[in-house]
Amino acid sequence: MAFFEARLSLAGQSPDTVYQIAQIKTYQTLGKLVGETLKSVKPVKSKPAKAAREG
């Protein structure tokens, strides 16, 4: 997420070119999709170390 936020801040608040506008839209969309994916992923419970070694 930090990557997308950094890219958006580099693009600036008032884009000068069509390329910058497309870049901003792309990073906003990708950031939104990654955020939604991360929210939907459930953490996997890991086995305790001793139980994992035994079996």
mmJSON file of the N, C-alpha and C atoms, coordinates in Angstrom:
{"data_MODEL":{"atom_site":{
"group_PDB":["ATOM","ATOM","ATOM","ATOM","ATOM","ATOM","ATOM","ATOM","ATOM","ATOM","ATOM","ATOM","ATOM","ATOM","ATOM","ATOM","ATOM","ATOM","ATOM","ATOM","ATOM","ATOM","ATOM","ATOM","ATOM","ATOM","ATOM","ATOM","ATOM","ATOM","ATOM","ATOM","ATOM","ATOM","ATOM","ATOM","ATOM","ATOM","ATOM","ATOM","ATOM","ATOM","ATOM","ATOM","ATOM","ATOM","ATOM","ATOM","ATOM","ATOM","ATOM","ATOM","ATOM","ATOM","ATOM","ATOM","ATOM","ATOM","ATOM","ATOM","ATOM","ATOM","ATOM","ATOM","ATOM","ATOM","ATOM","ATOM","ATOM","ATOM","ATOM","ATOM","ATOM","ATOM","ATOM","ATOM","ATOM","ATOM","ATOM","ATOM","ATOM","ATOM","ATOM","ATOM","ATOM","ATOM","ATOM","ATOM","ATOM","ATOM","ATOM","ATOM","ATOM","ATOM","ATOM","ATOM","ATOM","ATOM","ATOM","ATOM","ATOM","ATOM","ATOM","ATOM","ATOM","ATOM","ATOM","ATOM","ATOM","ATOM","ATOM","ATOM","ATOM","ATOM","ATOM","ATOM","ATOM","ATOM","ATOM","ATOM","ATOM","ATOM","ATOM","ATOM","ATOM","ATOM","ATOM","ATOM","ATOM","ATOM","ATOM","ATOM","ATOM","ATOM","ATOM","ATOM","ATOM","ATOM","ATOM","ATOM","ATOM","ATOM","ATOM","ATOM","ATOM","ATOM","ATOM","ATOM","ATOM","ATOM","ATOM","ATOM","ATOM","ATOM","ATOM","ATOM","ATOM","ATOM","ATOM","ATOM","ATOM","ATOM","ATOM","ATOM","ATOM"],
"id":[1,2,3,4,5,6,7,8,9,10,11,12,13,14,15,16,17,18,19,20,21,22,23,24,25,26,27,28,29,30,31,32,33,34,35,36,37,38,39,40,41,42,43,44,45,46,47,48,49,50,51,52,53,54,55,56,57,58,59,60,61,62,63,64,65,66,67,68,69,70,71,72,73,74,75,76,77,78,79,80,81,82,83,84,85,86,87,88,89,90,91,92,93,94,95,96,97,98,99,100,101,102,103,104,105,106,107,108,109,110,111,112,113,114,115,116,117,118,119,120,121,122,123,124,125,126,127,128,129,130,131,132,133,134,135,136,137,138,139,140,141,142,143,144,145,146,147,148,149,150,151,152,153,154,155,156,157,158,159,160,161,162,163,164,165],
"type_symbol":["N","C","C","N","C","C","N","C","C","N","C","C","N","C","C","N","C","C","N","C","C","N","C","C","N","C","C","N","C","C","N","C","C","N","C","C","N","C","C","N","C","C","N","C","C","N","C","C","N","C","C","N","C","C","N","C","C","N","C","C","N","C","C","N","C","C","N","C","C","N","C","C","N","C","C","N","C","C","N","C","C","N","C","C","N","C","C","N","C","C","N","C","C","N","C","C","N","C","C","N","C","C","N","C","C","N","C","C","N","C","C","N","C","C","N","C","C","N","C","C","N","C","C","N","C","C","N","C","C","N","C","C","N","C","C","N","C","C","N","C","C","N","C","C","N","C","C","N","C","C","N","C","C","N","C","C","N","C","C","N","C","C","N","C","C"],
"label_atom_id":["N","CA","C","N","CA","C","N","CA","C","N","CA","C","N","CA","C","N","CA","C","N","CA","C","N","CA","C","N","CA","C","N","CA","C","N","CA","C","N","CA","C","N","CA","C","N","CA","C","N","CA","C","N","CA","C","N","CA","C","N","CA","C","N","CA","C","N","CA","C","N","CA","C","N","CA","C","N","CA","C","N","CA","C","N","CA","C","N","CA","C","N","CA","C","N","CA","C","N","CA","C","N","CA","C","N","CA","C","N","CA","C","N","CA","C","N","CA","C","N","CA","C","N","CA","C","N","CA","C","N","CA","C","N","CA","C","N","CA","C","N","CA","C","N","CA","C","N","CA","C","N","CA","C","N","CA","C","N","CA","C","N","CA","C","N","CA","C","N","CA","C","N","CA","C","N","CA","C","N","CA","C","N","CA","C","N","CA","C","N","CA","C"],
"label_alt_id":[null,null,null,null,null,null,null,null,null,null,null,null,null,null,null,null,null,null,null,null,null,null,null,null,null,null,null,null,null,null,null,null,null,null,null,null,null,null,null,null,null,null,null,null,null,null,null,null,null,null,null,null,null,null,null,null,null,null,null,null,null,null,null,null,null,null,null,null,null,null,null,null,null,null,null,null,null,null,null,null,null,null,null,null,null,null,null,null,null,null,null,null,null,null,null,null,null,null,null,null,null,null,null,null,null,null,null,null,null,null,null,null,null,null,null,null,null,null,null,null,null,null,null,null,null,null,null,null,null,null,null,null,null,null,null,null,null,null,null,null,null,null,null,null,null,null,null,null,null,null,null,null,null,null,null,null,null,null,null,null,null,null,null,null,null],
"label_comp_id":["MET","MET","MET","ALA","ALA","ALA","PHE","PHE","PHE","PHE","PHE","PHE","GLU","GLU","GLU","ALA","ALA","ALA","ARG","ARG","ARG","LEU","LEU","LEU","SER","SER","SER","LEU","LEU","LEU","ALA","ALA","ALA","GLY","GLY","GLY","GLN","GLN","GLN","SER","SER","SER","PRO","PRO","PRO","ASP","ASP","ASP","THR","THR","THR","VAL","VAL","VAL","TYR","TYR","TYR","GLN","GLN","GLN","ILE","ILE","ILE","ALA","ALA","ALA","GLN","GLN","GLN","ILE","ILE","ILE","LYS","LYS","LYS","THR","THR","THR","TYR","TYR","TYR","GLN","GLN","GLN","THR","THR","THR","LEU","LEU","LEU","GLY","GLY","GLY","LYS","LYS","LYS","LEU","LEU","LEU","VAL","VAL","VAL","GLY","GLY","GLY","GLU","GLU","GLU","THR","THR","THR","LEU","LEU","LEU","LYS","LYS","LYS","SER","SER","SER","VAL","VAL","VAL","LYS","LYS","LYS","PRO","PRO","PRO","VAL","VAL","VAL","LYS","LYS","LYS","SER","SER","SER","LYS","LYS","LYS","PRO","PRO","PRO","ALA","ALA","ALA","LYS","LYS","LYS","ALA","ALA","ALA","ALA","ALA","ALA","ARG","ARG","ARG","GLU","GLU","GLU","GLY","GLY","GLY"],
"label_asym_id":["A","A","A","A","A","A","A","A","A","A","A","A","A","A","A","A","A","A","A","A","A","A","A","A","A","A","A","A","A","A","A","A","A","A","A","A","A","A","A","A","A","A","A","A","A","A","A","A","A","A","A","A","A","A","A","A","A","A","A","A","A","A","A","A","A","A","A","A","A","A","A","A","A","A","A","A","A","A","A","A","A","A","A","A","A","A","A","A","A","A","A","A","A","A","A","A","A","A","A","A","A","A","A","A","A","A","A","A","A","A","A","A","A","A","A","A","A","A","A","A","A","A","A","A","A","A","A","A","A","A","A","A","A","A","A","A","A","A","A","A","A","A","A","A","A","A","A","A","A","A","A","A","A","A","A","A","A","A","A","A","A","A","A","A","A"],
"label_entity_id":["1","1","1","1","1","1","1","1","1","1","1","1","1","1","1","1","1","1","1","1","1","1","1","1","1","1","1","1","1","1","1","1","1","1","1","1","1","1","1","1","1","1","1","1","1","1","1","1","1","1","1","1","1","1","1","1","1","1","1","1","1","1","1","1","1","1","1","1","1","1","1","1","1","1","1","1","1","1","1","1","1","1","1","1","1","1","1","1","1","1","1","1","1","1","1","1","1","1","1","1","1","1","1","1","1","1","1","1","1","1","1","1","1","1","1","1","1","1","1","1","1","1","1","1","1","1","1","1","1","1","1","1","1","1","1","1","1","1","1","1","1","1","1","1","1","1","1","1","1","1","1","1","1","1","1","1","1","1","1","1","1","1","1","1","1"],
"label_seq_id":[1,1,1,2,2,2,3,3,3,4,4,4,5,5,5,6,6,6,7,7,7,8,8,8,9,9,9,10,10,10,11,11,11,12,12,12,13,13,13,14,14,14,15,15,15,16,16,16,17,17,17,18,18,18,19,19,19,20,20,20,21,21,21,22,22,22,23,23,23,24,24,24,25,25,25,26,26,26,27,27,27,28,28,28,29,29,29,30,30,30,31,31,31,32,32,32,33,33,33,34,34,34,35,35,35,36,36,36,37,37,37,38,38,38,39,39,39,40,40,40,41,41,41,42,42,42,43,43,43,44,44,44,45,45,45,46,46,46,47,47,47,48,48,48,49,49,49,50,50,50,51,51,51,52,52,52,53,53,53,54,54,54,55,55,55],
"pdbx_PDB_ins_code":[null,null,null,null,null,null,null,null,null,null,null,null,null,null,null,null,null,null,null,null,null,null,null,null,null,null,null,null,null,null,null,null,null,null,null,null,null,null,null,null,null,null,null,null,null,null,null,null,null,null,null,null,null,null,null,null,null,null,null,null,null,null,null,null,null,null,null,null,null,null,null,null,null,null,null,null,null,null,null,null,null,null,null,null,null,null,null,null,null,null,null,null,null,null,null,null,null,null,null,null,null,null,null,null,null,null,null,null,null,null,null,null,null,null,null,null,null,null,null,null,null,null,null,null,null,null,null,null,null,null,null,null,null,null,null,null,null,null,null,null,null,null,null,null,null,null,null,null,null,null,null,null,null,null,null,null,null,null,null,null,null,null,null,null,null],
"Cartn_x":[0.823,0.0,0.876,1.966,2.852,3.416,3.662,4.183,3.216,1.932,0.945,0.786,0.812,0.708,1.903,3.097,4.294,4.223,3.775,3.657,2.64,1.544,0.535,1.08,1.864,2.411,3.438,4.165,5.121,4.411,3.237,2.493,1.961,1.776,1.329,-0.182,-0.636,-2.059,-2.694,-1.91,-2.45,-1.6,-2.008,-1.222,-1.161,-0.002,0.218,-0.055,0.058,-0.076,-1.134,-1.551,-2.498,-1.864,-0.555,0.163,0.068,0.248,0.167,-1.244,-2.251,-3.636,-3.88,-3.408,-3.564,-2.805,-1.623,-0.81,-1.512,-2.08,-2.791,-3.988,-4.767,-5.932,-5.515,-4.42,-3.935,-3.523,-2.734,-2.277,-3.414,-4.381,-5.543,-6.317,-6.522,-7.261,-6.51,-5.211,-4.42,-4.373,-4.214,-4.195,-5.513,-6.613,-7.935,-8.11,-7.714,-7.854,-6.985,-5.765,-4.88,-5.441,-5.936,-6.534,-7.731,-8.59,-9.761,-9.35,-8.33,-7.838,-7.263,-6.485,-5.896,-6.959,-8.022,-9.098,-9.851,-9.92,-10.693,-9.905,-8.59,-7.76,-7.812,-8.103,-8.145,-6.776,-6.297,-5.005,-5.083,-4.031,-3.967,-3.328,-3.984,-3.421,-2.327,-1.165,-0.053,-0.015,0.55,0.695,1.831,1.747,2.89,4.12,5.3,6.536,6.702,6.382,6.547,5.624,4.394,3.432,3.845,4.416,4.844,5.992,6.912,8.055,7.62,6.62,6.194,5.327,4.731,3.982,3.016],
"Cartn_y":[-1.185,0.0,1.26,1.186,2.351,2.671,1.637,1.858,2.701,2.35,3.073,4.499,4.668,6.019,6.873,6.264,7.002,7.397,6.487,6.791,7.908,7.874,8.928,10.286,10.293,11.568,12.105,11.209,11.652,12.209,11.679,12.147,13.559,13.943,15.301,15.431,16.546,16.798,17.357,18.051,18.617,18.118,16.999,16.412,17.339,17.337,18.207,17.516,16.199,15.48,14.382,13.901,12.791,11.547,11.388,10.26,10.294,11.463,11.585,11.283,11.725,11.437,9.937,9.267,7.811,7.101,7.596,7.0,7.111,8.259,8.462,7.524,7.433,6.54,5.089,4.702,3.325,3.003,3.861,3.588,3.671,4.535,4.564,3.257,2.769,1.523,0.339,0.258,-0.854,-0.836,0.34,0.454,0.014,0.389,-0.003,-1.522,-2.111,-3.557,-4.346,-3.898,-4.582,-4.454,-3.281,-3.08,-3.981,-4.102,-4.969,-6.436,-6.823,-8.203,-8.497,-7.573,-7.781,-7.879,-7.112,-7.163,-8.483,-9.076,-10.311,-11.557,-11.45,-12.604,-12.83,-14.054,-14.393,-14.896,-14.478,-14.978,-16.484,-17.181,-18.624,-18.865,-19.669,-19.995,-21.03,-20.745,-21.68,-22.602,-23.772,-24.728,-24.287,-24.593,-24.306,-25.065,-24.542,-25.123,-26.583,-26.937,-28.301,-29.252,-28.871,-29.728,-29.886,-28.875,-28.959,-29.938,-29.979,-30.9,-32.34,-32.542,-33.895,-34.486,-33.639,-34.257,-33.982],
"Cartn_z":[0.0,0.0,0.0,0.736,0.789,-0.586,-1.385,-2.736,-3.556,-3.516,-4.307,-3.806,-2.488,-1.928,-2.326,-2.337,-2.735,-4.204,-5.044,-6.475,-6.712,-5.959,-6.111,-5.682,-4.609,-4.154,-5.148,-5.822,-6.835,-8.073,-8.359,-9.529,-9.322,-8.083,-7.794,-7.737,-7.191,-7.026,-8.299,-9.097,-10.344,-11.513,-12.101,-13.194,-14.408,-15.059,-16.213,-17.541,-17.553,-18.818,-18.706,-19.862,-19.917,-19.281,-19.479,-18.897,-17.375,-16.768,-15.314,-14.81,-15.551,-15.165,-15.191,-16.243,-16.345,-15.243,-14.932,-13.88,-12.525,-12.235,-10.974,-10.883,-11.943,-11.942,-11.754,-12.407,-12.303,-10.88,-10.262,-8.899,-7.886,-8.107,-7.214,-7.303,-8.516,-8.714,-8.131,-8.419,-7.893,-6.367,-5.793,-4.33,-3.721,-4.349,-3.857,-3.929,-5.051,-5.225,-4.25,-4.046,-3.094,-1.682,-1.345,-0.023,0.211,-0.783,-0.656,-0.534,-1.289,-1.217,0.162,0.688,2.01,3.095,2.972,3.96,3.906,2.718,2.579,2.955,3.046,3.383,4.892,5.249,6.671,7.092,8.261,8.722,9.002,8.656,8.866,10.226,11.029,12.334,12.144,12.694,12.563,13.777,13.56,14.641,15.543,16.818,17.699,17.222,17.483,16.99,17.39,18.628,19.095,18.339,18.144,17.444,15.979,15.382,13.993,13.825,14.797,14.708,14.92,15.787,16.099,15.006,14.26,13.322,12.417],
"occupancy":[1.0,1.0,1.0,1.0,1.0,1.0,1.0,1.0,1.0,1.0,1.0,1.0,1.0,1.0,1.0,1.0,1.0,1.0,1.0,1.0,1.0,1.0,1.0,1.0,1.0,1.0,1.0,1.0,1.0,1.0,1.0,1.0,1.0,1.0,1.0,1.0,1.0,1.0,1.0,1.0,1.0,1.0,1.0,1.0,1.0,1.0,1.0,1.0,1.0,1.0,1.0,1.0,1.0,1.0,1.0,1.0,1.0,1.0,1.0,1.0,1.0,1.0,1.0,1.0,1.0,1.0,1.0,1.0,1.0,1.0,1.0,1.0,1.0,1.0,1.0,1.0,1.0,1.0,1.0,1.0,1.0,1.0,1.0,1.0,1.0,1.0,1.0,1.0,1.0,1.0,1.0,1.0,1.0,1.0,1.0,1.0,1.0,1.0,1.0,1.0,1.0,1.0,1.0,1.0,1.0,1.0,1.0,1.0,1.0,1.0,1.0,1.0,1.0,1.0,1.0,1.0,1.0,1.0,1.0,1.0,1.0,1.0,1.0,1.0,1.0,1.0,1.0,1.0,1.0,1.0,1.0,1.0,1.0,1.0,1.0,1.0,1.0,1.0,1.0,1.0,1.0,1.0,1.0,1.0,1.0,1.0,1.0,1.0,1.0,1.0,1.0,1.0,1.0,1.0,1.0,1.0,1.0,1.0,1.0,1.0,1.0,1.0,1.0,1.0,1.0],
"B_iso_or_equiv":[0.0,0.0,0.0,0.0,0.0,0.0,0.0,0.0,0.0,0.0,0.0,0.0,0.0,0.0,0.0,0.0,0.0,0.0,0.0,0.0,0.0,0.0,0.0,0.0,0.0,0.0,0.0,0.0,0.0,0.0,0.0,0.0,0.0,0.0,0.0,0.0,0.0,0.0,0.0,0.0,0.0,0.0,0.0,0.0,0.0,0.0,0.0,0.0,0.0,0.0,0.0,0.0,0.0,0.0,0.0,0.0,0.0,0.0,0.0,0.0,0.0,0.0,0.0,0.0,0.0,0.0,0.0,0.0,0.0,0.0,0.0,0.0,0.0,0.0,0.0,0.0,0.0,0.0,0.0,0.0,0.0,0.0,0.0,0.0,0.0,0.0,0.0,0.0,0.0,0.0,0.0,0.0,0.0,0.0,0.0,0.0,0.0,0.0,0.0,0.0,0.0,0.0,0.0,0.0,0.0,0.0,0.0,0.0,0.0,0.0,0.0,0.0,0.0,0.0,0.0,0.0,0.0,0.0,0.0,0.0,0.0,0.0,0.0,0.0,0.0,0.0,0.0,0.0,0.0,0.0,0.0,0.0,0.0,0.0,0.0,0.0,0.0,0.0,0.0,0.0,0.0,0.0,0.0,0.0,0.0,0.0,0.0,0.0,0.0,0.0,0.0,0.0,0.0,0.0,0.0,0.0,0.0,0.0,0.0,0.0,0.0,0.0,0.0,0.0,0.0],
"pdbx_formal_charge":[null,null,null,null,null,null,null,null,null,null,null,null,null,null,null,null,null,null,null,null,null,null,null,null,null,null,null,null,null,null,null,null,null,null,null,null,null,null,null,null,null,null,null,null,null,null,null,null,null,null,null,null,null,null,null,null,null,null,null,null,null,null,null,null,null,null,null,null,null,null,null,null,null,null,null,null,null,null,null,null,null,null,null,null,null,null,null,null,null,null,null,null,null,null,null,null,null,null,null,null,null,null,null,null,null,null,null,null,null,null,null,null,null,null,null,null,null,null,null,null,null,null,null,null,null,null,null,null,null,null,null,null,null,null,null,null,null,null,null,null,null,null,null,null,null,null,null,null,null,null,null,null,null,null,null,null,null,null,null,null,null,null,null,null,null],
"auth_seq_id":[1,1,1,2,2,2,3,3,3,4,4,4,5,5,5,6,6,6,7,7,7,8,8,8,9,9,9,10,10,10,11,11,11,12,12,12,13,13,13,14,14,14,15,15,15,16,16,16,17,17,17,18,18,18,19,19,19,20,20,20,21,21,21,22,22,22,23,23,23,24,24,24,25,25,25,26,26,26,27,27,27,28,28,28,29,29,29,30,30,30,31,31,31,32,32,32,33,33,33,34,34,34,35,35,35,36,36,36,37,37,37,38,38,38,39,39,39,40,40,40,41,41,41,42,42,42,43,43,43,44,44,44,45,45,45,46,46,46,47,47,47,48,48,48,49,49,49,50,50,50,51,51,51,52,52,52,53,53,53,54,54,54,55,55,55],
"auth_comp_id":["MET","MET","MET","ALA","ALA","ALA","PHE","PHE","PHE","PHE","PHE","PHE","GLU","GLU","GLU","ALA","ALA","ALA","ARG","ARG","ARG","LEU","LEU","LEU","SER","SER","SER","LEU","LEU","LEU","ALA","ALA","ALA","GLY","GLY","GLY","GLN","GLN","GLN","SER","SER","SER","PRO","PRO","PRO","ASP","ASP","ASP","THR","THR","THR","VAL","VAL","VAL","TYR","TYR","TYR","GLN","GLN","GLN","ILE","ILE","ILE","ALA","ALA","ALA","GLN","GLN","GLN","ILE","ILE","ILE","LYS","LYS","LYS","THR","THR","THR","TYR","TYR","TYR","GLN","GLN","GLN","THR","THR","THR","LEU","LEU","LEU","GLY","GLY","GLY","LYS","LYS","LYS","LEU","LEU","LEU","VAL","VAL","VAL","GLY","GLY","GLY","GLU","GLU","GLU","THR","THR","THR","LEU","LEU","LEU","LYS","LYS","LYS","SER","SER","SER","VAL","VAL","VAL","LYS","LYS","LYS","PRO","PRO","PRO","VAL","VAL","VAL","LYS","LYS","LYS","SER","SER","SER","LYS","LYS","LYS","PRO","PRO","PRO","ALA","ALA","ALA","LYS","LYS","LYS","ALA","ALA","ALA","ALA","ALA","ALA","ARG","ARG","ARG","GLU","GLU","GLU","GLY","GLY","GLY"],
"auth_asym_id":["A","A","A","A","A","A","A","A","A","A","A","A","A","A","A","A","A","A","A","A","A","A","A","A","A","A","A","A","A","A","A","A","A","A","A","A","A","A","A","A","A","A","A","A","A","A","A","A","A","A","A","A","A","A","A","A","A","A","A","A","A","A","A","A","A","A","A","A","A","A","A","A","A","A","A","A","A","A","A","A","A","A","A","A","A","A","A","A","A","A","A","A","A","A","A","A","A","A","A","A","A","A","A","A","A","A","A","A","A","A","A","A","A","A","A","A","A","A","A","A","A","A","A","A","A","A","A","A","A","A","A","A","A","A","A","A","A","A","A","A","A","A","A","A","A","A","A","A","A","A","A","A","A","A","A","A","A","A","A","A","A","A","A","A","A"],
"auth_atom_id":["N","CA","C","N","CA","C","N","CA","C","N","CA","C","N","CA","C","N","CA","C","N","CA","C","N","CA","C","N","CA","C","N","CA","C","N","CA","C","N","CA","C","N","CA","C","N","CA","C","N","CA","C","N","CA","C","N","CA","C","N","CA","C","N","CA","C","N","CA","C","N","CA","C","N","CA","C","N","CA","C","N","CA","C","N","CA","C","N","CA","C","N","CA","C","N","CA","C","N","CA","C","N","CA","C","N","CA","C","N","CA","C","N","CA","C","N","CA","C","N","CA","C","N","CA","C","N","CA","C","N","CA","C","N","CA","C","N","CA","C","N","CA","C","N","CA","C","N","CA","C","N","CA","C","N","CA","C","N","CA","C","N","CA","C","N","CA","C","N","CA","C","N","CA","C","N","CA","C","N","CA","C","N","CA","C","N","CA","C","N","CA","C"],
"pdbx_PDB_model_num":[1,1,1,1,1,1,1,1,1,1,1,1,1,1,1,1,1,1,1,1,1,1,1,1,1,1,1,1,1,1,1,1,1,1,1,1,1,1,1,1,1,1,1,1,1,1,1,1,1,1,1,1,1,1,1,1,1,1,1,1,1,1,1,1,1,1,1,1,1,1,1,1,1,1,1,1,1,1,1,1,1,1,1,1,1,1,1,1,1,1,1,1,1,1,1,1,1,1,1,1,1,1,1,1,1,1,1,1,1,1,1,1,1,1,1,1,1,1,1,1,1,1,1,1,1,1,1,1,1,1,1,1,1,1,1,1,1,1,1,1,1,1,1,1,1,1,1,1,1,1,1,1,1,1,1,1,1,1,1,1,1,1,1,1,1]
}}}
